[in-house]
C-alpha cells in the first residue's frame, strides 16, 4: 500500500492509497484545495470548518450533477442502440421482401419471354 502526503486548507494529511494511485489522490486533494480557495475568495474568512463543509457540499453537488448527466447519456445511448438494432432488423426484413419480389418478377419475365417465343399458340410449360 502506498502513501501520499497532501495539504488541504493549510493542513497536511498522510493518506494511504493503492499502489499507482498516488498521482490521482494528489490531483483529488488539489481539487479540494482549489474549491476551498475559491469559496474563501467568494465568502471571505467564515471559519475553516464551515468553508470545508461548503467545499465538500459543492463538490458533492458537482458529482451528483455529473452522475445524473452520465445516467442520461447512458439511457440515450441504450435507446440509440435499440433503435440501431431495430433498424438492422427492419433492413433485413426489407431485404428479404425485396429478394422475394425480385424472384417473383424474374419468374414473371421468364414466363412472358416463353409466351412470346411460343407465339401464344400453345400453353407454355409451368415452372
ZADOFI-199948 format. One record per atom (N, C-alpha, C, O): x, y, z; atom name. Coordinates in Angstrom, 3 decimals. Layout:
ZADOFI-199948
        u        v        w atom
        X        Y        Z   CA
...
This chain:
ZADOFI-199948
        u        v        w atom
    0.841   -1.165    0.000    N
    0.000    0.000    0.000   CA
    0.895    1.240    0.000    C
    1.875    1.315    0.740    O
    0.539    2.202   -0.840    N
    1.321    3.429   -0.967   CA
    0.764    4.506   -0.038    C
   -0.351    4.394    0.472    O
    1.556    5.537    0.165    N
    1.140    6.673    0.980   CA
    1.444    7.961    0.236    C
    2.426    8.054   -0.501    O
    0.582    8.958    0.442    N
    0.754   10.268   -0.167   CA
    0.538   11.307    0.927    C
   -0.337   11.149    1.778    O
    1.320   12.344    0.902    N
    1.126   13.459    1.821   CA
    0.496   14.596    1.023    C
    1.066   15.062    0.037    O
   -0.691   15.043    1.458    N
   -1.407   16.113    0.768   CA
   -1.655   17.245    1.761    C
   -1.696   17.039    2.974    O
   -1.818   18.436    1.212    N
   -2.141   19.599    2.037   CA
   -3.463   20.168    1.556    C
   -3.625   20.514    0.385    O
   -4.405   20.256    2.490    N
   -5.724   20.809    2.193   CA
   -6.042   21.829    3.279    C
   -5.995   21.524    4.471    O
   -6.365   23.039    2.851    N
   -6.726   24.129    3.769   CA
   -5.640   24.357    4.816    C
   -5.929   24.605    5.986    O
   -4.400   24.269    4.377    N
   -3.285   24.542    5.262   CA
   -2.905   23.406    6.190    C
   -1.977   23.551    6.986    O
   -3.585   22.297    6.111    N
   -3.265   21.153    6.965   CA
   -2.695   20.027    6.117    C
   -3.119   19.800    4.983    O
   -1.739   19.340    6.684    N
   -1.083   18.243    5.983   CA
   -1.673   16.923    6.454    C
   -1.868   16.691    7.647    O
   -1.951   16.070    5.478    N
   -2.531   14.758    5.775   CA
   -1.710   13.682    5.074    C
   -1.318   13.829    3.917    O
   -1.462   12.604    5.799    N
   -0.801   11.438    5.205   CA
   -1.910   10.454    4.869    C
   -2.630    9.994    5.755    O
   -2.045   10.132    3.585    N
   -3.147    9.301    3.102   CA
   -2.602    7.999    2.517    C
   -1.574    7.991    1.841    O
   -3.301    6.913    2.784    N
   -2.959    5.621    2.177   CA
   -3.767    5.464    0.895    C
   -4.900    5.935    0.794    O
   -3.169    4.802   -0.069    N
   -3.866    4.523   -1.327   CA
   -3.241    3.288   -1.968    C
   -2.181    2.820   -1.550    O
   -3.910    2.777   -2.976    N
   -3.379    1.636   -3.718   CA
   -2.124    2.069   -4.477    C
   -1.988    3.231   -4.862    O
   -1.225    1.132   -4.683    N
   -0.029    1.420   -5.474   CA
   -0.446    1.912   -6.857    C
   -1.332    1.337   -7.489    O
    0.189    2.963   -7.314    N
   -0.115    3.523   -8.626   CA
   -1.189    4.601   -8.587    C
   -1.406    5.278   -9.592    O
   -1.868    4.782   -7.458    N
   -2.939    5.771   -7.339   CA
   -2.469    7.078   -6.703    C
   -3.274    7.976   -6.455    O
   -1.166    7.183   -6.439    N
   -0.639    8.347   -5.743   CA
   -0.943    9.653   -6.490    C
   -1.418   10.615   -5.886    O
   -0.677    9.687   -7.773    N
   -0.890   10.909   -8.558   CA
   -2.369   11.279   -8.579    C
   -2.721   12.456   -8.505    O
   -3.226   10.279   -8.679    N
   -4.669   10.543   -8.698   CA
   -5.127   11.136   -7.365    C
   -5.894   12.099   -7.347    O
   -4.667   10.577   -6.268    N
   -5.026   11.095   -4.947   CA
   -4.509   12.520   -4.772    C
   -5.187   13.364   -4.187    O
   -3.324   12.780   -5.273    N
   -2.767   14.132   -5.209   CA
   -3.629   15.106   -6.013    C
   -3.869   16.230   -5.572    O
   -4.096   14.683   -7.187    N
   -4.981   15.522   -8.007   CA
   -6.292   15.805   -7.281    C
   -6.794   16.928   -7.315    O
   -6.847   14.791   -6.625    N
   -8.091   14.984   -5.880   CA
   -7.901   15.979   -4.741    C
   -8.755   16.834   -4.507    O
   -6.789   15.868   -4.042    N
   -6.501   16.806   -2.951   CA
   -6.380   18.232   -3.484    C
   -6.857   19.174   -2.852    O
   -5.749   18.391   -4.634    N
   -5.633   19.724   -5.238   CA
   -7.002   20.256   -5.644    C
   -7.261   21.454   -5.526    O
   -7.877   19.381   -6.120    N
   -9.237   19.782   -6.474   CA
   -9.976   20.317   -5.245    C
  -10.633   21.356   -5.314    O
   -9.868   19.609   -4.132    N
  -10.499   20.052   -2.887   CA
   -9.883   21.370   -2.423    C
  -10.601   22.295   -2.045    O
   -8.576   21.453   -2.452    N
   -7.878   22.683   -2.048   CA
   -8.318   23.863   -2.904    C
   -8.590   24.941   -2.375    O
   -8.391   23.675   -4.212    N
   -8.813   24.756   -5.112   CA
  -10.255   25.172   -4.848    C
  -10.579   26.357   -4.924    O
  -11.119   24.215   -4.539    N
  -12.515   24.537   -4.240   CA
  -12.591   25.363   -2.959    C
  -13.348   26.331   -2.890    O
  -11.817   24.989   -1.951    N
  -11.782   25.745   -0.695   CA
  -11.280   27.167   -0.946    C
  -11.862   28.129   -0.445    O
  -10.206   27.299   -1.716    N
   -9.667   28.630   -2.017   CA
  -10.681   29.478   -2.773    C
  -10.827   30.669   -2.499    O
  -11.382   28.867   -3.725    N
  -12.392   29.581   -4.497   CA
  -13.525   30.072   -3.599    C
  -13.961   31.217   -3.717    O
  -13.995   29.219   -2.712    N
  -15.064   29.612   -1.794   CA
  -14.581   30.674   -0.809    C
  -15.319   31.602   -0.476    O
  -13.362   30.537   -0.352    N
  -12.802   31.526    0.578   CA
  -12.711   32.890   -0.103    C
  -12.971   33.918    0.523    O
  -12.339   32.896   -1.397    N
  -12.293   34.162   -2.142   CA
  -13.682   34.784   -2.241    C
  -13.826   36.006   -2.187    O
  -14.703   33.941   -2.386    N
  -16.065   34.441   -2.538   CA
  -16.736   34.832   -1.232    C
  -17.497   35.800   -1.198    O
  -16.470   34.102   -0.161    N
  -17.167   34.330    1.104   CA
  -16.297   34.957    2.184    C
  -16.812   35.390    3.215    O
  -15.013   35.012    1.969    N
  -14.122   35.562    2.983   CA
  -13.834   34.535    4.065    C
  -14.025   33.335    3.871    O
  -13.376   35.022    5.198    N
  -12.998   34.134    6.298   CA
  -14.239   33.838    7.139    C
  -14.584   34.605    8.038    O
  -14.903   32.728    6.845    N
  -16.116   32.345    7.581   CA
  -15.863   31.140    8.476    C
  -16.804   30.532    8.988    O
  -14.645   30.809    8.658    N
  -14.286   29.678    9.505   CA
  -13.870   28.479    8.667    C
  -14.468   28.165    7.638    O
  -12.823   27.824    9.149    N
  -12.242   26.706    8.391   CA
  -13.219   25.543    8.243    C
  -13.340   24.962    7.165    O
  -13.904   25.212    9.311    N
  -14.829   24.079    9.254   CA
  -15.985   24.366    8.303    C
  -16.361   23.504    7.508    O
  -16.544   25.556    8.375    N
  -17.672   25.916    7.514   CA
  -17.247   25.922    6.043    C
  -17.970   25.402    5.193    O
  -16.101   26.496    5.739    N
  -15.642   26.567    4.349   CA
  -15.337   25.172    3.818    C
  -15.565   24.888    2.642    O
  -14.820   24.300    4.686    N
  -14.529   22.922    4.277   CA
  -15.820   22.159    3.995    C
  -15.901   21.404    3.026    O
  -16.829   22.358    4.843    N
  -18.128   21.709    4.613   CA
  -18.763   22.243    3.335    C
  -19.326   21.475    2.555    O
  -18.677   23.547    3.115    N
  -19.219   24.125    1.882   CA
  -18.506   23.553    0.658    C
  -19.145   23.263   -0.354    O
  -17.188   23.391    0.746    N
  -16.431   22.811   -0.369   CA
  -16.876   21.374   -0.611    C
  -17.057   20.960   -1.756    O
  -17.053   20.615    0.472    N
  -17.496   19.221    0.326   CA
  -18.875   19.158   -0.317    C
  -19.107   18.340   -1.207    O
  -19.797   20.021    0.128    N
  -21.146   20.030   -0.444   CA
  -21.134   20.475   -1.904    C
  -21.870   19.929   -2.726    O
  -20.306   21.459   -2.227    N
  -20.201   21.922   -3.613   CA
  -19.655   20.815   -4.509    C
  -20.175   20.581   -5.600    O
  -18.616   20.138   -4.052    N
  -18.051   19.032   -4.837   CA
  -19.046   17.883   -4.950    C
  -19.144   17.252   -6.002    O
  -19.789   17.604   -3.874    N
  -20.806   16.547   -3.926   CA
  -21.902   16.916   -4.916    C
  -22.392   16.057   -5.648    O
  -22.293   18.194   -4.944    N
  -23.305   18.654   -5.892   CA
  -22.807   18.501   -7.325    C
  -23.545   18.037   -8.194    O
  -21.565   18.886   -7.571    N
  -20.987   18.735   -8.912   CA
  -20.931   17.264   -9.315    C
  -21.211   16.921  -10.464    O
  -20.571   16.401   -8.376    N
  -20.527   14.962   -8.666   CA
  -21.927   14.427   -8.941    C
  -22.113   13.592   -9.826    O
  -22.911   14.908   -8.184    N
  -24.294   14.475   -8.385   CA
  -24.811   14.892   -9.760    C
  -25.455   14.106  -10.455    O
  -24.525   16.124  -10.144    N
  -24.929   16.611  -11.467   CA
  -24.255   15.788  -12.558    C
  -24.899   15.392  -13.529    O
  -22.964   15.530  -12.399    N
  -22.230   14.731  -13.393   CA
  -22.798   13.320  -13.480    C
  -22.896   12.756  -14.569    O
  -23.176   12.746  -12.333    N
  -23.752   11.401  -12.320   CA
  -25.085   11.381  -13.055    C
  -25.347   10.472  -13.843    O
  -25.932   12.381  -12.801    N
  -27.229   12.448  -13.497   CA
  -27.031   12.604  -15.000    C
  -27.727   11.968  -15.792    O
  -26.077   13.453  -15.392    N
  -25.803   13.631  -16.821   CA
  -25.301   12.331  -17.437    C
  -25.706   11.965  -18.540    O
  -24.424   11.638  -16.727    N
  -23.905   10.361  -17.216   CA
  -25.036    9.354  -17.373    C
  -25.100    8.645  -18.377    O
  -25.928    9.284  -16.391    N
  -27.060    8.362  -16.476   CA
  -27.955    8.707  -17.660    C
  -28.442    7.812  -18.350    O
  -28.176   10.009  -17.902    N
  -28.990   10.427  -19.044   CA
  -28.325   10.030  -20.357    C
  -28.991    9.564  -21.280    O
  -27.016   10.216  -20.437    N
  -26.281    9.838  -21.650   CA
  -26.325    8.323  -21.848    C
  -26.487    7.847  -22.971    O
  -26.182    7.564  -20.754    N
  -26.246    6.104  -20.858   CA
  -27.632    5.647  -21.302    C
  -27.752    4.711  -22.093    O
  -28.682    6.302  -20.798    N
  -30.044    5.976  -21.210   CA
  -30.234    6.281  -22.692    C
  -30.809    5.485  -23.434    O
  -29.742    7.446  -23.110    N
  -29.847    7.822  -24.521   CA
  -29.062    6.856  -25.402    C
  -29.528    6.476  -26.477    O
  -27.879    6.459  -24.954    N
  -27.069    5.505  -25.707   CA
  -27.789    4.168  -25.842    C
  -27.783    3.564  -26.915    O
  -28.408    3.705  -24.763    N
  -29.155    2.444  -24.818   CA
  -30.313    2.553  -25.805    C
  -30.578    1.617  -26.559    O
  -31.005    3.697  -25.802    N
  -32.110    3.899  -26.744   CA
  -31.598    3.921  -28.181    C
  -32.223    3.348  -29.073    O
  -30.471    4.577  -28.404    N
  -29.896    4.624  -29.751   CA
  -29.460    3.234  -30.217    C
  -29.632    2.877  -31.383    O
  -28.896    2.460  -29.296    N
  -28.502    1.091  -29.652   CA
  -29.728    0.250  -29.988    C
  -29.699   -0.550  -30.923    O
  -30.806    0.431  -29.226    N
  -32.041   -0.305  -29.510   CA
  -32.603    0.116  -30.865    C
  -33.060   -0.725  -31.640    O
  -32.569    1.425  -31.153    N
  -33.031    1.911  -32.455   CA
  -32.186    1.338  -33.584    C
  -32.716    0.957  -34.627    O
  -30.877    1.275  -33.381    N
  -29.983    0.726  -34.407   CA
  -30.274   -0.753  -34.635    C
  -30.278   -1.217  -35.775    O
  -30.519   -1.497  -33.552    N
  -30.840   -2.922  -33.691   CA
  -32.163   -3.097  -34.425    C
  -32.291   -3.971  -35.282    O
  -33.148   -2.264  -34.088    N
  -34.445   -2.342  -34.769   CA
  -34.298   -1.988  -36.247    C
  -34.936   -2.603  -37.102    O
  -33.461   -1.004  -36.546    N
  -33.235   -0.618  -37.942   CA
  -32.567   -1.749  -38.717    C
  -32.896   -1.986  -39.879    O
  -31.622   -2.453  -38.073    N
  -30.974   -3.587  -38.737   CA
  -31.975   -4.702  -39.003    C
  -31.947   -5.329  -40.062    O
  -32.860   -4.950  -38.038    N
  -33.886   -5.976  -38.241   CA
  -34.826   -5.576  -39.370    C
  -35.185   -6.404  -40.208    O
  -35.223   -4.305  -39.393    N
  -36.105   -3.821  -40.453   CA
  -35.410   -3.912  -41.808    C
  -36.036   -4.261  -42.809    O
  -34.119   -3.598  -41.837    N
  -33.354   -3.696  -43.078   CA
  -33.311   -5.144  -43.565    C
  -33.483   -5.409  -44.755    O
  -33.082   -6.072  -42.646    N
  -33.033   -7.487  -43.022   CA
  -34.383   -7.951  -43.554    C
  -34.446   -8.681  -44.543    O
  -35.469   -7.525  -42.896    N
  -36.808   -7.910  -43.353   CA
  -37.096   -7.314  -44.724    C
  -37.657   -7.987  -45.589    O
  -36.719   -6.060  -44.928    N
  -36.939   -5.411  -46.215   CA
  -36.105   -6.074  -47.305    C
  -36.586   -6.266  -48.422    O
  -34.872   -6.420  -46.994    N
  -34.015   -7.111  -47.956   CA
  -34.641   -8.436  -48.362    C
  -34.625   -8.810  -49.535    O
  -35.192   -9.141  -47.382    N
  -35.849  -10.419  -47.668   CA
  -37.071  -10.214  -48.563    C
  -37.284  -10.978  -49.504    O
  -37.873   -9.186  -48.274    N
  -39.053   -8.902  -49.103   CA
  -38.640   -8.511  -50.519    C
  -39.262   -8.932  -51.495    O
  -37.585   -7.701  -50.620    N
  -37.119   -7.288  -51.943   CA
  -36.587   -8.474  -52.738    C
  -36.813   -8.569  -53.944    O
  -35.886   -9.374  -52.066    N
  -35.383  -10.566  -52.749   CA
  -36.542  -11.415  -53.254    C
  -36.491  -11.934  -54.369    O
  -37.582  -11.559  -52.445    N
  -38.752  -12.336  -52.867   CA
  -39.453  -11.653  -54.032    C
  -39.874  -12.321  -54.977    O
  -39.584  -10.329  -53.976    N
  -40.223   -9.594  -55.067   CA
  -39.404   -9.705  -56.343    C
  -39.963   -9.851  -57.430    O
  -38.081   -9.638  -56.220    N
  -37.210   -9.774  -57.390   CA
  -37.326  -11.169  -57.982    C
  -37.369  -11.329  -59.202    O
  -37.375  -12.175  -57.125    N
  -37.531  -13.547  -57.610   CA
  -38.868  -13.708  -58.326    C
  -38.938  -14.346  -59.376    O
  -39.921  -13.137  -57.766    N
  -41.241  -13.200  -58.386   CA
  -41.239  -12.483  -59.738    C
  -41.792  -12.992  -60.712    O
  -40.620  -11.308  -59.796    N
  -40.554  -10.563  -61.055   CA
  -39.745  -11.329  -62.096    C
  -40.101  -11.337  -63.274    O
  -38.671  -11.965  -61.673    N
  -37.849  -12.761  -62.589   CA
  -38.663  -13.902  -63.178    C
  -38.589  -14.169  -64.377    O
  -39.434  -14.572  -62.340    N
  -40.267  -15.678  -62.828   CA
  -41.310  -15.173  -63.822    C
  -41.579  -15.835  -64.824    O
  -41.898  -14.013  -63.558    N
  -42.903  -13.454  -64.474   CA
  -42.276  -13.092  -65.817    C
  -42.862  -13.339  -66.870    O
  -41.074  -12.500  -65.772    N
  -40.386  -12.132  -67.015   CA
  -40.052  -13.385  -67.812    C
  -40.207  -13.397  -69.033    O
  -39.596  -14.437  -67.143    N
  -39.284  -15.689  -67.836   CA
  -40.540  -16.280  -68.464    C
  -40.497  -16.775  -69.590    O
  -41.654  -16.233  -67.747    N
  -42.917  -16.746  -68.274   CA
  -43.351  -15.947  -69.502    C
  -43.761  -16.519  -70.512    O
  -43.258  -14.608  -69.404    N
  -43.629  -13.764  -70.543   CA
  -42.706  -14.016  -71.728    C
  -43.157  -14.019  -72.874    O
  -41.449  -14.222  -71.470    N
  -40.491  -14.497  -72.533   CA
  -40.839  -15.799  -73.243    C
  -40.786  -15.877  -74.471    O
  -41.197  -16.827  -72.463    N
  -41.599  -18.105  -73.069   CA
  -42.866  -17.934  -73.895    C
  -42.992  -18.483  -74.989    O
  -43.810  -17.153  -73.346    N
  -45.059  -16.914  -74.080   CA
  -44.784  -16.236  -75.415    C
  -45.379  -16.592  -76.432    O
  -43.893  -15.272  -75.409    N
  -43.579  -14.561  -76.647   CA
  -42.868  -15.464  -77.650    C
  -43.100  -15.365  -78.855    O
  -42.001  -16.344  -77.151    N
  -41.287  -17.253  -78.040   CA
  -42.233  -18.258  -78.683    C
  -42.046  -18.644  -79.836    O
  -43.222  -18.670  -77.956    N
  -44.154  -19.677  -78.474   CA
  -45.288  -19.049  -79.258    C
  -46.145  -19.762  -79.780    O
  -45.308  -17.766  -79.349    N
  -46.301  -17.088  -80.159   CA
  -47.696  -17.140  -79.574    C
  -48.653  -16.783  -80.262    O
  -47.845  -17.555  -78.378    N
  -49.147  -17.574  -77.746   CA
  -50.065  -18.662  -78.253    C
  -51.208  -18.730  -77.800    O
  -49.617  -19.555  -79.206    N
  -50.498  -20.572  -79.773   CA
  -50.549  -21.837  -78.939    C
  -51.423  -22.680  -79.142    O
  -49.645  -21.977  -78.025    N
  -49.722  -23.144  -77.154   CA
  -49.418  -22.711  -75.730    C
  -48.789  -21.677  -75.503    O
  -49.843  -23.461  -74.834    N
  -49.632  -23.140  -73.428   CA
  -48.217  -23.558  -73.047    C
  -47.845  -24.721  -73.200    O
  -47.435  -22.616  -72.556    N
  -46.069  -22.956  -72.174   CA
  -46.070  -23.803  -70.908    C
  -46.979  -23.711  -70.083    O
  -45.051  -24.617  -70.771    N
  -44.984  -25.436  -69.557   CA
  -44.832  -24.546  -68.326    C
  -44.192  -23.496  -68.377    O
  -45.421  -24.976  -67.244    N
  -45.355  -24.228  -65.981   CA
  -44.071  -24.600  -65.248    C
  -43.534  -25.697  -65.405    O
  -43.617  -23.690  -64.475    N
  -42.416  -23.934  -63.678   CA
  -42.674  -24.830  -62.525    C
  -41.758  -25.129  -61.758    O
